[in-house]
């Protein structure tokens, strides 16, 4: 089970929100320094999110991502505002190991199928759900009552074997992940799942580790690390 530190970017700073709302706290004004810190602590993979891009539909922090990918020696994935095939190519050319698609993947099936055909394992889709419904556009709106399970099964039909699942009501709250829904998706889709949202303690990681044989392949951890709920070396014991 891969333990993946998250670096959420806004205006060139490392921030964390609660439930995707504009209630941010700035943790660093030097994202590269933050990335190097997680590498030094033992990270094997990093999750970068361009929040400006998620809200506007156009990535705003590509220069930061390029610098991080250039200067660290572990893979990074990048998401937030990637709504064109050309932008995906640009991010991958900049050094990202893969990109995370969200809004456009949900809203435009033709785009998603073209992206998968062109980039295959270089893309992964984030299924961001609120009460079982898929959220888009920086989590500001739902998409036509799209059901998270139905969308996940559609991803499997296209050819994906893994997705990132985030419960948006849990994200940034430090109240624990939505274990019940994660179990349901694992059972009904047969897909590998990277869990995200609400991780608050080593006990949460223990519960997710117990689902590894069912298909949990990774856990994205953000606020708990930044708030010192546990250290990355402690978390890596569950990898």
C-alpha positions as CSV (number, residue, x, y, z in Angstrom):
1,X,0.0,0.0,0.0
2,X,1.6,3.2,-1.2
3,X,1.6,6.1,1.3
4,X,1.4,9.3,-0.9
5,X,1.9,12.8,0.6
6,X,-0.3,15.4,-1.0
7,X,0.9,18.9,-2.0
8,X,-2.0,21.2,-2.7
9,X,-1.0,24.3,-4.6
10,X,-2.6,27.7,-4.7
11,X,-0.9,30.9,-5.8
12,X,2.4,29.1,-5.6
13,X,1.9,28.1,-1.9
14,X,1.3,24.8,-0.2
15,X,-2.2,24.9,1.3
16,X,-4.9,22.7,2.7
17,X,-8.6,23.3,2.5
18,X,-11.5,21.7,4.4
19,X,-14.0,19.9,2.1
20,X,-12.7,21.8,-0.8
21,X,-14.0,25.1,0.5
22,X,-12.2,28.4,0.4
23,X,-11.0,28.2,4.0
24,X,-7.4,27.6,3.4
25,X,-4.4,27.4,5.6
26,X,-1.0,28.1,4.1
27,X,1.7,25.6,5.2
28,X,4.6,26.7,3.0
29,X,5.4,29.3,0.5
30,X,8.1,27.0,-1.0
31,X,6.5,23.9,-2.6
32,X,9.9,22.6,-3.8
33,X,11.2,22.6,-0.3
34,X,8.1,20.8,0.9
35,X,8.5,18.1,-1.8
36,X,12.2,17.6,-0.9
37,X,11.1,17.3,2.7
38,X,8.7,14.4,1.9
39,X,11.4,12.7,-0.2
40,X,13.9,13.0,2.6
41,X,11.3,11.5,5.0
42,X,11.0,8.5,2.7
43,X,8.2,9.2,0.3
44,X,8.2,7.1,-2.8
45,X,5.5,9.0,-4.7
46,X,3.9,12.5,-4.5
47,X,0.4,13.8,-5.3
48,X,0.3,17.4,-6.5
49,X,-2.9,19.3,-7.0
50,X,-3.3,22.7,-8.7
51,X,-6.2,24.1,-6.8
52,X,-6.2,27.2,-9.0
53,X,-6.6,24.9,-12.0
54,X,-9.3,22.9,-10.4
55,X,-11.4,26.1,-9.7
56,X,-10.7,27.8,-13.1
57,X,-10.2,24.9,-15.5
58,X,-6.7,26.0,-16.5
59,X,-3.6,24.9,-14.6
60,X,-1.9,27.9,-12.9
61,X,1.0,26.2,-11.1
62,X,2.7,24.3,-13.9
63,X,6.0,26.0,-13.4
64,X,6.1,24.7,-9.8
65,X,5.3,21.2,-10.9
66,X,8.0,21.3,-13.5
67,X,10.6,22.4,-10.9
68,X,9.6,19.7,-8.5
69,X,9.6,17.0,-11.1
70,X,13.0,18.2,-12.3
71,X,14.7,18.3,-8.8
72,X,13.4,15.3,-7.0
73,X,14.1,11.6,-7.8
74,X,10.7,10.0,-7.1
75,X,7.6,10.0,-9.4
76,X,4.9,12.7,-9.0
77,X,1.3,12.8,-10.2
78,X,-0.4,16.0,-11.0
79,X,-4.1,17.1,-11.3
80,X,-6.2,20.2,-11.3
81,X,-7.6,21.9,-14.4
82,X,-6.3,19.3,-16.9
83,X,-9.1,19.6,-19.5
84,X,-7.2,19.3,-22.8
85,X,-5.2,16.5,-24.3
86,X,-2.5,19.1,-25.1
87,X,-2.2,20.1,-21.5
88,X,-1.9,16.5,-20.4
89,X,1.0,16.1,-22.9
90,X,2.6,19.2,-21.5
91,X,2.4,18.0,-17.9
92,X,3.9,14.6,-18.8
93,X,6.6,16.2,-20.9
94,X,7.4,18.4,-17.8
95,X,8.3,15.3,-15.9
96,X,5.1,14.1,-14.1
97,X,4.8,10.3,-14.0
98,X,1.0,10.6,-14.6
99,X,-1.8,13.0,-14.5
100,X,-5.0,13.0,-12.5
101,X,-8.2,13.8,-14.4
102,X,-11.4,15.0,-12.8
103,X,-14.0,17.4,-14.1
104,X,-13.4,16.9,-17.9
105,X,-13.3,13.1,-17.4
106,X,-16.7,13.2,-15.8
107,X,-18.3,15.7,-18.1
108,X,-17.0,14.4,-21.4
109,X,-16.8,10.7,-22.0
110,X,-15.5,11.2,-25.5
111,X,-12.5,13.2,-24.1
112,X,-11.9,10.5,-21.5
113,X,-11.9,7.7,-23.9
114,X,-9.5,9.6,-26.2
115,X,-7.2,10.4,-23.3
116,X,-7.1,6.8,-22.1
117,X,-6.4,5.6,-25.6
118,X,-3.6,8.0,-26.1
119,X,-2.0,8.0,-22.6
120,X,-3.1,4.6,-21.0
121,X,-1.3,4.2,-17.7
122,X,-0.1,7.8,-17.7
123,X,-3.5,8.9,-16.5
124,X,-5.7,8.1,-13.5
125,X,-9.2,9.4,-12.7
126,X,-10.1,11.0,-9.4
127,X,-13.6,10.0,-8.3
128,X,-14.5,12.8,-6.0
129,X,-17.8,12.0,-4.3
130,X,-20.3,13.7,-2.0
131,X,-23.0,11.4,-0.5
132,X,-22.4,9.0,-3.4
133,X,-22.6,11.6,-6.2
134,X,-19.6,12.7,-8.3
135,X,-18.5,16.3,-7.7
136,X,-16.8,18.5,-10.4
137,X,-15.3,22.0,-10.9
138,X,-13.2,22.1,-7.7
139,X,-16.1,20.3,-5.9
140,X,-18.4,23.3,-6.3
141,X,-21.1,21.3,-8.1
142,X,-22.3,17.8,-8.7
143,X,-22.6,16.4,-12.2
144,X,-26.1,15.6,-13.3
145,X,-26.5,13.3,-10.2
146,X,-23.7,11.1,-11.6
147,X,-23.4,8.1,-9.2
148,X,-19.9,7.4,-8.0
149,X,-20.3,3.6,-8.4
150,X,-21.8,3.9,-11.9
151,X,-18.9,6.2,-12.9
152,X,-16.4,3.8,-11.4
153,X,-17.8,0.9,-13.3
154,X,-17.7,3.0,-16.5
155,X,-14.0,3.6,-15.9
156,X,-13.5,-0.1,-15.6
157,X,-15.4,-0.7,-18.9
158,X,-13.1,1.7,-20.7
159,X,-10.0,-0.2,-19.4
160,X,-8.9,1.5,-16.2
161,X,-7.8,-0.8,-13.4
162,X,-7.3,1.8,-10.7
163,X,-8.9,5.1,-9.5
164,X,-8.5,7.7,-6.7
165,X,-11.5,7.9,-4.5
166,X,-12.1,11.0,-2.3
167,X,-15.0,11.6,-0.1
168,X,-15.3,15.4,-0.3
169,X,-17.1,15.7,3.0
170,X,-14.2,14.0,4.7
171,X,-11.4,15.8,2.9
172,X,-9.4,18.1,5.3
173,X,-11.6,17.3,8.3
174,X,-9.3,14.8,10.1
175,X,-12.4,12.7,10.9
176,X,-11.3,9.4,9.3
177,X,-11.9,8.1,5.8
178,X,-15.3,6.7,4.5
179,X,-14.4,3.1,5.1
180,X,-17.9,1.9,4.4
181,X,-18.0,3.4,0.9
182,X,-14.5,2.4,0.1
183,X,-15.4,-1.2,0.9
184,X,-18.5,-1.0,-1.2
185,X,-16.6,0.3,-4.2
186,X,-13.8,-2.3,-3.8
187,X,-16.4,-5.1,-3.7
188,X,-18.6,-3.9,-6.5
189,X,-16.0,-2.6,-9.0
190,X,-13.1,-5.0,-8.6
191,X,-10.8,-2.0,-9.2
192,X,-7.7,-1.0,-7.3
193,X,-8.4,2.1,-5.2
194,X,-6.2,4.9,-3.9
195,X,-8.1,6.2,-0.9
196,X,-8.1,9.9,-0.1
197,X,-9.9,12.2,2.3
198,X,-10.2,12.4,6.1
199,X,-7.1,10.4,7.1
200,X,-6.4,11.5,10.7
201,X,-4.5,8.8,12.5
202,X,-2.3,5.8,12.2
203,X,-5.4,3.8,13.1
204,X,-7.0,5.0,9.9
205,X,-4.0,3.7,8.0
206,X,-4.3,0.4,9.8
207,X,-7.9,0.1,8.7
208,X,-7.1,0.8,5.1
209,X,-4.1,-1.6,5.2
210,X,-6.5,-4.3,6.2
211,X,-8.3,-3.7,2.8
212,X,-5.1,-4.2,0.8
213,X,-6.0,-7.7,-0.3
214,X,-9.4,-6.3,-1.4
215,X,-7.7,-3.8,-3.7
216,X,-6.5,-0.8,-1.7
217,X,-3.3,0.2,-3.5
218,X,-2.5,3.5,-1.9
219,X,-3.5,6.3,0.5
220,X,-3.1,10.0,-0.1
221,X,-2.4,11.8,3.1
222,X,-2.4,15.6,3.5
223,X,-3.6,17.5,6.5
224,X,-2.7,14.8,9.0
225,X,1.0,15.1,8.0
226,X,1.0,18.9,7.9
227,X,-0.7,19.1,11.3
228,X,1.6,16.6,12.9
229,X,-1.0,13.9,13.7
230,X,1.7,11.4,12.7
231,X,5.0,11.5,10.8
232,X,5.6,10.2,7.3
233,X,8.1,7.5,8.6
234,X,5.4,6.3,11.0
235,X,2.9,6.1,8.2
236,X,5.3,4.3,5.9
237,X,5.3,1.4,8.3
238,X,1.9,0.6,6.7
239,X,3.3,0.6,3.2
